[in-house]
Amino acid sequence: MSDSARSPFEVVGLEQLRRRNSVKWRTYPEDVLPLWVAEMDTALAAPIAEVLRESVETGDTGYAFDGGFGEAFAGFAADRYGWNLTTAPILVADVMAGVHAALEAATERGDRVVISTPVYTPFYSAIEQIGRVVVASPLTDSDEGQRIDLDRLERDFVTASAYLMCNPHNPTGHVLTESELTAIAELATRHGVTVISDEIHAPLMMPGHRHIPFAALDSDAARASFTLAAASKAWNLAGLKAALLIPGPTAPVSGLSSELWAAAGLFGVIAGTTAFQEAVPWLDEVVAAVDHNRHLLADLVADRLPGVRYRPSEATYLAWLDFRDTGLGDDPAAAILEYGRVAVNSGLSFGVEAAGRVRMNIATSPAMITEAVDRIASVLERS
Ligand SMILES: Cc1ncc(COP(=O)(O)O)c(C=O)c1O
């Protein structure tokens, strides 16, 4: 952005950030720059802060009630993605709770569930915890970055019951294209695989990219799919606990509990509803600031980190960095933490295919990113 002083990532100073109680800021000692878990170093969007303040002042702190959260998302999805929902979203505590519920409804114990690895770490445990079997379908390296290998996916679908998809993909930041999604839908239809599409990062599209909801495709697999949506990543509301599970019109919903809403937080519902309805201009400022940061990081990597490869993500505020041509081995994040005092996520935590890579959270100030790169440069110099 042209006026970097107005970046949403420069509103809260480092001293205030260090006083935060969230996992991002409390896990590591003070000398560590925390650029790991997907929280943002922003203040709340003003309309969200206001509505939460009002709830505190009036003691509106009872059980969650979906008083228009689903409709608010439907309005946002129609405006932003051109997706007209045909079914009512179901309130759940968070996206992973919705993933659990969808997996339980769509599969039986012992069934095989495909994931495109490396992928968001809790996908593995979500499948295993309920007695299903993880089928890791590795992404393949291409000139554009790591992409879905459709031949491999087809082989893996033959014996699978469900595909837990991440779009946009975490950690690679890839936005699945219409042709990729159409191919996945054809394979899923052919092999009777239920698609569960985690679209939590979808509001965070970088310029030039467009989110296509899987459920919006004209396909039997799309109509039978489950979608997960939330305001928690894009408006930084993860601790408030509310997300939406959206079954397609022919999704296998009979196994879904009618009590899913009970674990959601009322503040999450109130904040999320306000986000989708009133805080889209704020989201656009965040997207512009992330866009600025990903180009800043690209310049810094080119100047300061020899051997490191970085292709700015197409979506999300997560940068996916390839250290395989440096001397830092399979787990560069360990050396970066120990010697550089910067906390990034180890690629290995997302899958064995991500040895030598790290994920860096760039939803922070340009100064923090610059300092982190300086520190990482000093780690590379000593290796
Ligand atoms: C792809 C993906 N899904 C789910 C989550 C977690 O969402 P929730 O806290 O709503 O369960 C994250 C968090 O970063 C994520 O990146």
The ligand as a MOL file (V3000), in Angstrom:
LIG
                    3D

  0  0  0     0  0            999 V3000
M  V30 BEGIN CTAB
M  V30 COUNTS 16 16 0 0 0
M  V30 BEGIN ATOM
M  V30 1 C -6.9550 -24.5020 6.6560 0
M  V30 2 C -7.3620 -24.2670 8.0790 0
M  V30 3 N -8.4460 -24.8740 8.5700 0
M  V30 4 C -8.8460 -24.6840 9.8430 0
M  V30 5 C -8.1310 -23.8550 10.6820 0
M  V30 6 C -8.5740 -23.7170 12.0990 0
M  V30 7 O -9.7910 -23.1190 12.1600 0
M  V30 8 P -10.6440 -23.1480 13.4860 0
M  V30 9 O -9.8380 -22.4680 14.5290 0
M  V30 10 O -11.8850 -22.4240 13.1090 0
M  V30 11 O -10.8960 -24.6020 13.7970 0
M  V30 12 C -7.0090 -23.1910 10.2180 0
M  V30 13 C -6.2480 -22.3050 11.1070 0
M  V30 14 O -5.2740 -21.7200 10.7690 0
M  V30 15 C -6.6050 -23.4070 8.8880 0
M  V30 16 O -5.5140 -22.8030 8.3780 0
M  V30 END ATOM
M  V30 BEGIN BOND
M  V30 1 1 1 2
M  V30 2 1 2 3
M  V30 3 2 2 15
M  V30 4 2 3 4
M  V30 5 1 4 5
M  V30 6 1 5 6
M  V30 7 2 5 12
M  V30 8 1 6 7
M  V30 9 1 7 8
M  V30 10 2 8 9
M  V30 11 1 8 10
M  V30 12 1 8 11
M  V30 13 1 12 13
M  V30 14 1 12 15
M  V30 15 2 13 14
M  V30 16 1 15 16
M  V30 END BOND
M  V30 END CTAB
M  END
